[in-house]
């Protein structure tokens, strides 16, 4: 067929294209040893010029282990220091690479501004000082995640002494786990959405993580209020509490709050289990399909967000969708053709002596198994005897006698001798054909 004719050419072109891509990638992007090598040396501030404006107190961190130490301010005012990271070229070998800046500051008295360059960071700091109301996020983090393939600057404004260090991972194993988990969830979604244990586990987990939002929803249904009334404010406050608790979970896992946390998990878990048990697993096929598609959508988002190499992760997600859209019959047919063409099984033919030996051994083994079964109570020997023509011969066979009588052996030997003629012709004749052959010989005489 046409597919069989173009397949070798297609494989050859694909192999050639991939080889050229790998060679070009190695030539353009050598191994980033300078990034992964731990230098552990301090960086001093350097003048930074952007758009004709010179910025002071700018630190350039570009190698793993580089750090900058900012001394304590004695004038009593907050001071802005900017730390910039220069990007590396996109490379498929850095699919799971990550970078971050970690700040060592005992207190939470600081402000952070993140932008693509020093000018944007300075603008954010000026806007924060001039605005009468400047909202900060409800969580505070001292580790700033960076994309290795994008230029970024981080401004820290405080009066206290602190140290900020550049951390660079060539392979971030957490990102690897997220990618593999997303792929596994995508392919297992049709099975998991129909699994009762997964249904209960998911329901209890949502109850633990979104209990405040669910209570707000129940209150909305109870009082029959619109989303644009006080319920909207309640939803916003619920999301605020949920995100604040999640990003400050370490503070609540101390001895002071651990008993409250355990009590919340027990109460919310029991209530969630009761609600899920009362509602029961979904049985409508369309509902199950919606759950499956939602799980696959979440898995695709996990794959896309599991790497800073956005073109490669997006291409991987599109490949997964395309492969899932191909009919199973077509994939099975192509797989069969590939196995037949490139992975032909090696079949070993038996010689006549090997065939006879194997047949004798297997026949003897099967007869022994038959004898053992007939001797066991499971065979119901009395019921079997009533159906046999020669019960005595059956009993002799069970006691160890051969399964063939001497007359049957002689008859078989005589038949085998008659079918082997002197001319080497191996034709086998029936009784009528032998009679006709004999009559024709008499006519000739």
N, C-alpha and C positions, 0 to 999 in steps of 0.2 A: 504494500500500500504506500500512499504518498508519505504518511507519517513515518513509516519504517525507513524510507529513503532519505528523508531530511534529518532524522534524528542524529546520525553520526556527524553530519555537518554542523548541526546546531550545538552539539556538545563540544566539538572542536573550537567553534567560534567563541563559546562561553568560556572555555578554559583559557583561550588566548587572551580574551578581554580581561579576565580576572588576574592573569599573570602580569599583564601590563599595568593594571591598576595597583597591584601590590608592589611592583618594581618602582613605579612612580611615587607611591606613598613612602617607600623606604628612602628614595632619593631626596624627596622634598622635606620629609620630617624624620630626621635621625632620632635615635633613642634619647629621651629627655633625661639623661643622667644628671645634668646640672640642676634639674628641678627636684629629682628624688633624692639627691645626695644631701645629707644632713650637714649643714655648715655650722650652725650655732654661733653666729657672730652678730654683733650689734650693728645697727644702721643709724647713721647720723642724718639730721635734716639737711635737705638741699633746696636751693631756690628753684621754684617751678614756674615756668612762664607759659601762660595760656591766653590767647587772644590779646597779646600785648600787655597783659597784667602779670606782675610777678607776685607769686604767693609764697609765704614763708611757712615754716614748720610743716613741711611736706616730707614724708618718709616713703621711699620706694622700696617695697618688699617684693622680690622676684624669685627667691630661692628658698627651698624648704629649710626651716630652722632659723631664718633671719628674724630678728626681733628688734623692737624699738622700745626704749625705756623713757617715759616722760616724768620729769621730776615734779615734786610738790610745788604748787604755786604759793608764794608768800604774800602776794598782794591781796588775797581773799576773793579774787574774781575767777570765774570760769574761763578757760582758755581752749580754743579750738585747735586741734592737731589733726592732720589729714594723712591717711595711709593709703597708698596707691599700689595696685597690682596690675602688671602688664600681662596681657593674654598670650597664649601660645596658639600656633596654627591648628586648625581642625585636623584630627587624625582618627581613623577608625580604631587604631590601637589604643587610643585613650577614651574608649567608649564609656568605661566606668571610672574615669579619673575625676577627682574632686579637689577643691582647694577651699581653705577657710582661714579666717583670722580669729585667733582666740585671745581675749583680753583678760588679764589678771588684775582684777580690781576688787578689793574686799567689800566695798559698799555699793549701793545702787544709785548713788548721786552722780549721774552722768546723763548726757543726751547723745544720741547717735544719729548721723545723717549719712545716707548712702546715695551715691550718684555715679554716673559714668565717667566723670572727670572732676577736677578740683573746683572748677567754676560752679558747677551744679551744687556741690557740697556747700560752698560758701554762700550760694543763693538760698539754700534751705536754712542754713544757720541764721542768716539775716532775716528771713521771713519768720522764723521762730521768735526772734527777739522783738520784731516790730509788731507782730500780731498780738491782739489782746486775748485771743483764745487759740491755743495751738494744741491739738489733740495728739496724744501719744498712744501707741498700741497698748492693750491691757497686759501684755507679757513683756518681760525684759530678758534679753538673751545677751550673754557675753561671748558667744561664738557666732561669727558671721559667715554664713555659707556663701561661697563664690563660685562662679562658673570659670573653669580654667581657660575657656575660649573667649572671654569677654573682659575688656578693660573695666575696672571698677575702682572707685575711691571711697573710703570710709572715713567720716569725720567724727571724732569723739571730743565732746566739750565737757570739761570738768576741771576742778581745781586740785584734785587729789593725784597722788602718784600711782602710776599703773604701767604695765608692760603688755605689749601686743605682739603676738608671734604668728608667723605664717606657717600653716600646716598644709602639706601637699601629699596627696595619696594617688599613686599611679593606678591602683585598683582599690576601689572602695567596696568592700565585701557586702556592706549593707545595700548598696545599689545593685550588686549582683543578685542578692536575695530577692529584692523587689522585682527585678526583671524576670527572674525565673518564676517567682510566685504569680506574677501577672500572666505569664504564658500558661502556667499550669491551671490557673483559675479560668482562663479563656477556654481551654480545651475540656475542662471538667465541669463547666457550667451546666451543660445539659443533664449531667448526672446529679450534681449537687443540689440543683433546684428542686429535684424530686426526692431528696433524701430527708427523712423525718428528723434525724439527729441534727443535721445541718440547719434545718428550719428552727428547731428549738434553740440551738446555739446562737444563731444570728439574732433571733428575737430577744434573748436575754442580754446579748451584748449591746444591742441598740437601746434596750431599757436602761442599762447601766450608764451608757455614754450620753444619752439624750433624754434623761428622765425629766429634767426641767422643761424642755421643749414639749415633751409629750403631755405633761401636766397642763401646760398652757393651752395645748390643743384641746384637751378634754374640757378645760374651763370655757374655751370658746364655744364648743358644742353645747355645753350645759346652759350657758347664758345666752346663746344664739346672738353673738356679737359679730359685727363686721370686722374684717381685717384692718380697716382704716380707722377703727376706734381705739380704745385703750388696749385692745389685744395686740395691735401692732407694736406698741411700746413694750408690752409684756414679752412678745417674741424677741425683740431686740435685746432686752435685758436678760432673757434666758440664754441667748447665744453668747452674750458677753460673759455671763457667769460660767458657761460651759468652756469657752476658750480660755478664760483666765485660770480656771481650775486645771485644765489640761496642761497648760504651759508652765504652771507652777506646782506640778504634782510632787516634785521632789521636796518642797517645803511642807507638804501635808503628810509625807511619809516619815515624819519624825516621831519620837516617843510622845510628843505633846498632842498630836492629832491622829495617831495611828488607830486608836480605838474608835474614833468617829468614822474614819475611812472604812474600817472593817464592818462597822454597823451599817453604814450606807450601802456597801456592796451586798451584805446579806439581805437587807430589807428590799432594796431595789431588785435584786436577783429573784427573790421569792415572788414578789409582785409581778415581775415580768414573766416568770414561768407560769404563773396562774393565768395571766392574760393570754399568753400564747396557747396554753392548754385549752382554755375556754374557746378560743377562736378556731383552733385546730389547723392542721396543715392545709394549704390551698389545694383544691381538687379541680377547679376549672382549668381546662387546657390553655385558654387564652391568658389567664392569670399566671400560669406556670411559664408560658412563653415570655410574658413581660418580665418576670423575675429573671429568667435566663438571659434575656437581652440586657437587662440592667447590670447583671453580674459581668457580662462580657464587656459592656461599656466601661465599667469600673476597672476591669483588667487591662483594657487598652489604655486608659488614663495612667494606670500604674506603669505600663511599659514605656509610654511616652515620657513620663516624669521621672523615670528611674535613671536617666542619663542626661548630662549636660550637652551631649552631642545630639542636638535636637533633630537635624536631618536624618541621622542614622536611626534614632529611636522611632521617628515618624515612619520611616521606610519599613522598619520591622513591624510596626502595627499594621500598615497597609498590606504587607505580605501576609500577615496572619488572617486579615479579613478576606483577602483574595483567595487564599488556600481554603478557608472555611466555606466560601461561596462556590467552589468547584464541586460538582456532583460526585458523590462517593463512587458511583459506577465508573465514571471516567478515571478517577484516581486509581481505582482497583485495576482497571484495564491497563493503564500505563505501567503500574507497578508489576503486573504480570509480564508484560512485554519486556520490561527492563531485566527482570529475573531470568526470563528465557534467553535473552540475547547475551547478557554479560555475566550471569551467574548460573550457567548450565550445570545441573547436578551430574556428578560423576557416577554413572551406573556401571557396576561390575557384573558381567555375565558369568554364570556358573558353568563349569564343565559338566559332562555327563556323569563322571564319577562323583563330583561334589554334589550334584543334584540328587543322585541316588543315596548318597550318604546322609545328606540333610533330610531327605524324605523319610528314610528309615528311622533316623533319630527322632524327628518330630512325631511320626506315627506312633512310635513306642511311648513317647512322653504323653501323647494325647490318650492312649489306651490306659496308661497308669492313672491318669487323672480321672478317666471315666470309671475305672474300677473303684477308686477311692470315693468318688461321689456316690456310686451305687451302694457301697457299704455303709454310707452315712444315713442317719434317720431322715435327713432332708429330702432324700430321693423318693420316699414313700414306696418301698420295694413291693409291698403287697398290691398296691394299685397298679404298679408297673407290670407285675407278673400277669395280671388279668388281661392285659392288652397284648401280650406276646404270643406268638405262634408256637414257640418252643421254649417253655419256661425252664425245662431241665438244662438246655444249652446255656441259657442266661445264668443259671446258678453255677454251672461249671466255669463260665467265664469269670464270674466274680471270685471264685475260689482259686483262680490262677491258671486255668486252662487257656490255650491259644484261642484267639478270636476266629480263626479259620479251621475247618476240619480238614482231614487228610484228603477227602474226596474233592473239596473245593480247591485245594492246592494242586492236586493232580489235574483237575479240569482246567484250571488257569494255565498250567504248564503245557497241556496238550493244545489249548487254544493259541498260546503264544508260539508254539512250534509250527502249527498249521499256517499261521499268518506270516511266517518268515520263509518265503519260497526260495528255491535254489538260484533263480536269476537275480536275486537281490531286489525284486519288486516287493515293496512293503504294503501293497494294497490289501485291504481287509474285506473279505466277502461274507455276505449273509448266507443263510441256509438255502434260500431260493436261488441266489447267484451261483452257489456251488453246484446245485442240481442242474441248472442251465448249462454250466460249464462242462459238467460230466456228460450231459446229453449231446452237446456239440462235439465232444471228443468221440463218443460212440458213432455218431454219423460219419465222422471223418474216417474211422476204422472201417 
